[in-house]
Amino acid sequence: MSEQTIDKKIDSKKKRKINYAVLQEQLFEDKINLEKKIEPKDWMPDEYRQHLIRQISQHAHSEIIGMQPEGNWITRAPSLRAKMILLAKVQDEAGHGLYLYSACETLGVTRDELNKQLHDGKAKYSSIFNYPTLSWADMGAIGWLVDGAAIVNQVSLQKTSYGPYSRGMIKICKEESFHQRQGYEIMAQMANGTKEQKEMAQDALNRFWWPSIMMFGPHDADSPRTGNAMKWKIKRKTNDELRQNFIDKTVAQAELIGLKIPDPDLKWNEERGSYDFGEIDWEEFWNVVKGNGPCNEQRLNHHKKAHEDGQWVRDAAKAYAQKQN
């Protein structure tokens, strides 16, 4: 066989390989455009897979780390009813984390790898959980504002293009809506209680308002991943759209219970049909994201210790599974 013939055969194989890759990508794009879910065994671009791993793992880590500031108040809840509700809520958050870790694992990454990424600082969780919870009113502020912001974001994620993530979000959203109502109830009760209780509620709102609207991430112009997330329909709305939606919903809720949003620049814009609001302190946001917030070190160290303390449980479960096989 001549060298020229061999070259032709090699070129032919390369072309077939290229054509197959083009076909796979076209089928992927067609499914996205037709609003069909991408499932774990479907072909997907590596960039799509990596984007999902980053986003879903961050979401899962946030649910688990987010148990800490609320778990801190379970033993100090003001009544048995309040304690039972808070305990149930923290358990819900643990379940959400497990759903999301399971969805992430369908993308070819293990739970151990996800935890290592978190502990090594390569994976993030929501910046909101790096703020301290100083009073019982903070449990109301977290439920009302933090879970409220999460719902605004997560409702659209029910329609995300990746099947396991989408299906997990349907159950999570149902439970988060209960958490938001529970938090608002605490704030309403305190706002209509004694002078000291109302002051406590207002103080919690003052401290958690800006971190809550930071939860949606940087402005769209400063969020380089937004383009692909929207193109692949992983996200359905941009950071700024979600933030505006949250503010527009929440202002009226605050007014209803007699609390004041701590933003002197907050003003209804009749032309836009939305509220104009003050400039976010992005320096604070990035400082917390980089690990320099009030509770970053405490939250991560607590997670590491809990992970290490639970190693014997994982070892026992693994040994049992091997024995069954």
VENWO-V164779 format. One record per residue. SS is DSSP state (h for helix, s for strand, l for the rest). PSI is psi as a letter, one per 30 degrees, with the letter a starting at -180 (* if undefined). Layout:
SS_PSI + SS_PSI
This chain:
l_k + l_l + h_e + h_e + h_e + h_e + h_e + h_e + h_e + h_e + h_e + h_e + h_e + h_e + h_e + h_e + h_e + h_e + h_e + h_e + h_e + h_e + h_e + h_e + h_e + h_e + h_e + h_e + h_e + h_e + h_e + h_e + h_f + l_g + l_h + l_k + l_k + s_k + l_l + l_e + l_f + l_l + l_k + l_k + l_k + h_e + h_e + h_e + h_e + h_e + h_e + h_e + h_e + h_e + h_e + h_e + h_e + h_e + h_e + h_e + h_e + h_e + h_e + h_e + h_e + h_f + h_f + h_e + h_f + h_e + h_f + l_f + l_g + h_e + h_f + h_g + l_k + l_f + l_l + h_e + h_e + h_e + h_e + h_e + h_e + h_e + h_e + h_e + h_e + h_e + h_e + h_e + h_e + h_e + h_e + h_e + h_e + h_e + h_e + h_e + h_e + h_e + h_e + h_e + h_f + l_f + l_g + l_g + l_k + l_l + h_e + h_e + h_e + h_e + h_e + h_e + h_e + h_e + h_f + l_f + l_g + l_f + l_l + l_l + l_l + l_k + h_f + h_f + h_g + h_g + l_k + l_l + l_j + l_f + l_l + l_e + h_f + h_f + h_e + h_e + h_e + h_e + h_e + h_e + h_e + h_e + h_e + h_e + h_e + h_e + h_e + h_e + h_e + h_f + h_e + h_f + h_f + l_f + l_g + l_l + l_f + s_j + h_e + h_e + h_e + h_e + h_e + h_e + h_f + h_e + h_e + h_e + h_e + h_e + h_e + h_e + h_e + h_e + h_e + h_e + h_e + h_e + h_e + h_e + h_e + h_e + h_e + h_e + h_e + h_e + h_f + l_g + l_b + l_l + h_e + h_e + h_e + h_e + h_e + h_e + h_e + h_e + h_e + h_e + h_e + h_e + h_e + h_f + h_e + h_e + h_e + h_e + h_f + h_f + l_f + l_f + l_a + l_l + l_l + h_e + h_f + h_g + l_i + l_f + l_f + h_e + h_e + h_e + h_e + h_e + h_e + l_g + l_g + l_e + l_k + l_f + l_l + l_l + h_e + h_e + h_e + h_e + h_e + h_e + h_e + h_e + h_e + h_e + h_e + h_e + h_e + h_e + h_e + h_e + h_e + h_e + l_g + l_g + l_l + l_k + l_k + l_i + l_j + l_f + l_g + l_k + s_k + s_k + s_j + l_e + l_e + l_f + l_g + s_l + s_k + s_k + l_l + l_l + l_k + l_k + l_i + h_f + h_e + h_e + h_e + h_e + h_e + h_e + h_e + h_f + h_g + h_g + l_l + l_e + l_g + h_e + h_e + h_e + h_e + h_e + h_e + h_e + h_e + h_e + h_e + h_e + h_e + h_e + h_f + l_g + h_e + h_e + h_e + h_e + h_e + h_e + h_e + h_e + h_e + h_e + h_e + h_e + h_e + h_f + l_*
